């Protein structure tokens, strides 16, 4: 799913709700800090995921990362 919209319109919230409801998913954010926040929040909620920062990473069904790294998955 691709979700676009103006600033402060709930894009991240909607995307994360969709990811949480799926069997697996990838959240691609525009900033590393936002990907880290998603990673921390998901893991704290029991949705255990990996954070892709440019290094190889495997073994998780959910992956928050920067959009620039999507091609490395």
C-alpha positions in Angstrom: 0.0 0.0 0.0 1.3 3.5 -0.8 -0.2 6.2 1.3 0.4 9.9 0.3 -1.1 13.1 1.7 -0.3 16.5 3.2 1.8 17.0 6.4 0.1 16.0 9.6 -2.8 14.1 7.9 -2.3 10.7 9.6 -0.2 8.9 7.0 2.1 7.2 9.4 -0.7 6.2 11.8 -2.8 4.7 8.9 0.2 2.9 7.5 1.1 1.4 10.8 -2.4 0.3 11.5 -2.5 -1.5 8.1 0.9 -3.1 8.8 -0.2 -4.3 12.2 -3.2 -5.9 10.6 -1.2 -7.8 8.0 0.6 -11.1 8.2 3.9 -9.2 7.3 4.9 -5.8 6.2 7.5 -3.1 5.4 7.1 0.4 6.6 9.2 2.8 4.5 9.6 6.3 6.1 11.3 9.3 4.7 13.6 9.7 7.7 15.8 7.3 9.7 14.6 8.8 13.0 11.0 8.0 12.0 11.9 4.4 11.1 13.7 4.0 14.5 10.6 5.4 16.2 8.4 2.8 14.4 10.8 0.1 15.2 10.8 1.0 18.9 7.0 1.3 19.1 6.3 -1.9 17.2 8.7 -3.9 19.4 7.3 -2.4 22.6 3.8 -3.5 21.4 5.0 -7.1 20.8 5.2 -6.7 17.0 8.8 -7.8 16.8 10.6 -6.4 13.8 14.0 -5.7 12.4 15.3 -2.2 11.6 17.2 -1.9 8.3 19.8 0.8 8.5 22.0 -0.3 5.5 23.4 -3.4 7.0 22.1 -6.9 6.1 19.1 -7.9 8.2 16.9 -11.0 8.0 14.4 -13.1 10.0 11.5 -10.8 10.6 8.1 -10.4 9.0 7.9 -6.7 9.7 10.6 -4.2 8.7 10.6 -0.5 9.2 13.3 1.3 7.1 14.0 4.4 5.2 12.4 4.5 1.7 15.9 4.8 0.2 16.8 1.3 1.5 13.7 -0.5 0.1 15.7 -1.9 -2.9 18.0 -3.7 -0.4 15.2 -5.9 1.0 
